[in-house]
Amino acid sequence: MKPAAMLLALTLFLLGGCAGRTNQVPGNVHHAVFISLNDPAEAASLIADSRDLGNIPGVTAWAVGKPVDIGRANIDASYDVGLYVAFRSVEDYRVYLSHPIHDQLVTKWRPRWKSVLIRDFGGS
């Protein structure tokens, strides 16, 4: 599956629980990151280290985890850790990007990344 289609599928999954409800969209700015690690065995450690991202002011929703295999051949699971963060505004996203929790995570893990795919989009 192409990255854009994978991102759309993730978004629909995350927002799917909001179907039929009002005012349940997690934010207006959405940040999705798909990380491949030099050592995939470190995925659990990266996931554990990512849990504090939800404590950054302005984060309205977040999720982190490994690819899920449900037996669909067209799902791209060629990453080790997926991360999703939602914000009310671009300003909240900027706060997140410069926050010490985010900076420390990126500083620690960037040398261990094989590749990273980041997609940001707006709307609800």
C-alpha positions in Angstrom: 0.0 0.0 0.0 1.3 3.5 -0.8 2.2 5.8 2.1 -0.8 8.1 1.3 -3.2 5.2 1.3 -1.7 3.8 4.5 -2.1 7.2 6.2 -5.7 7.5 5.1 -6.4 4.0 6.4 -4.8 4.8 9.8 -6.8 8.1 10.0 -10.1 6.4 9.2 -9.3 3.7 11.8 -8.5 6.3 14.4 -11.6 8.4 13.6 -13.8 5.4 13.1 -14.7 5.2 16.7 -16.1 8.7 16.4 -18.7 7.8 13.7 -22.2 8.8 14.6 -21.0 11.1 17.5 -20.7 14.8 17.4 -17.7 16.8 18.6 -15.5 13.7 18.9 -12.9 14.5 16.2 -9.5 14.4 18.0 -8.2 17.6 16.4 -7.8 19.7 13.4 -4.1 18.9 12.7 -3.0 15.3 12.5 0.6 14.0 12.6 1.4 10.5 11.6 4.9 9.0 11.8 6.0 5.5 10.5 9.5 4.5 11.8 11.7 1.7 10.6 14.5 1.0 13.1 18.0 -0.2 12.5 17.3 -2.9 15.0 13.5 -3.9 15.0 14.0 -5.6 18.3 14.1 -2.1 19.9 10.5 -1.3 18.9 9.1 -2.0 22.3 11.6 0.4 23.9 10.7 3.2 21.4 7.0 2.6 22.1 7.6 2.9 25.8 9.7 6.0 25.4 6.9 7.6 23.2 4.2 7.3 25.9 5.0 10.7 27.4 4.2 12.5 24.2 0.5 12.5 25.3 1.5 14.8 28.2 2.6 17.6 26.0 0.2 20.6 26.1 -2.0 20.8 23.1 -2.0 17.1 22.3 -5.7 16.1 22.0 -5.1 12.4 21.1 -2.3 10.1 20.4 -1.5 6.4 19.7 1.7 4.5 19.3 2.3 0.8 18.4 3.5 -1.9 16.1 2.0 -2.8 12.7 -1.2 -4.9 13.0 -1.4 -8.0 10.8 -5.0 -8.8 10.0 -4.2 -10.9 6.9 -4.7 -8.2 4.3 -2.1 -8.4 1.5 -2.5 -4.8 0.5 -1.5 -3.3 4.0 2.0 -2.0 4.1 3.6 -3.1 7.4 7.1 -2.2 6.3 7.7 -0.2 9.5 8.4 -1.0 13.1 6.5 1.6 15.0 3.6 3.9 14.1 2.8 7.1 15.9 -0.2 9.3 15.6 -0.7 12.7 17.4 -3.6 15.1 17.0 -3.8 18.8 17.9 -6.4 21.5 17.9 -4.2 24.0 16.0 -1.0 24.5 14.1 0.2 26.5 17.1 -0.4 23.5 19.4 1.6 21.4 16.9 4.5 23.9 17.0 4.5 23.7 20.8 4.7 20.0 20.6 7.7 20.1 18.1 9.7 22.4 20.4 8.7 20.7 23.7 11.5 19.0 25.7 9.7 15.7 25.8 9.6 15.6 22.0 13.1 16.9 21.6 14.5 14.3 24.0 12.7 11.4 22.2 13.9 12.5 18.8 17.5 13.1 20.1 17.6 9.7 21.6 16.0 7.7 18.8 17.1 9.5 15.6 20.4 7.7 15.4 18.5 4.4 15.6 16.1 5.2 12.8 16.6 3.3 9.5 13.9 5.5 7.9 11.0 7.7 8.9 7.9 8.6 7.0 6.0 11.6 8.4 2.7 12.8 7.1 0.8 15.8 8.5 -2.7 16.8 7.4 -5.5 19.1 8.5 -9.2 18.8 8.8 -11.6 16.6 10.6 
